[in-house]
Amino acid sequence: ASAGMVVTANSLTTGNGLDVSSSSVTSGRVVSVAATGTAATSDTKTALYVTTSGANATATETTYGGYFTNTSTGTTSTNVASYFTASGGTNNYGIQVGAGQIIVPDGTAGLPSYSSTTYPTTGMYFSSNSLNFSVAGTLRANFDNAYGFNVGDNSTGTGIITVKGNGS
């Protein structure tokens, strides 16, 4: 493949093949990647492509294709580790998972979770300490501490079937 710059670190066994850092940046980006060409073909235009492969040395090794953290400090700041936007196409997907599981932890401070306050027409959402499922806007199933398992009408929130944890 052709490239404007090539870094080959085949003999590297530990450490980093490339470090880019700044302790003085106050605005802007330490690294910016842009692919602005207008003649994309064959579904291959990609601004940043990250891949990792190879056999692991131990059977229980966990590897990452990408790992992002944001631990900036501030009294009322908001940290975002990843931000995705997709627009301008007929189909726009902020995140598309081609294979593997999506793991959403339990919602504690150390393990944040997906959260929503709206009822989607179809899909899964977490709201007010309950896990909810909507199908075509009319059927909702949820699991929560107050009602146990509930199947109800999404537009009214009324239960058709309710099974509480205490057996009632």
Secondary structure as GFF3:
##gff-version 3
##sequence-region A 1 168
A	DSSP	beta_strand	123	127	.	.	.	ID=ss1
A	DSSP	beta_strand	130	135	.	.	.	ID=ss2
A	DSSP	beta_strand	139	144	.	.	.	ID=ss3
A	DSSP	beta_strand	148	153	.	.	.	ID=ss4
A	DSSP	beta_strand	159	163	.	.	.	ID=ss5
###
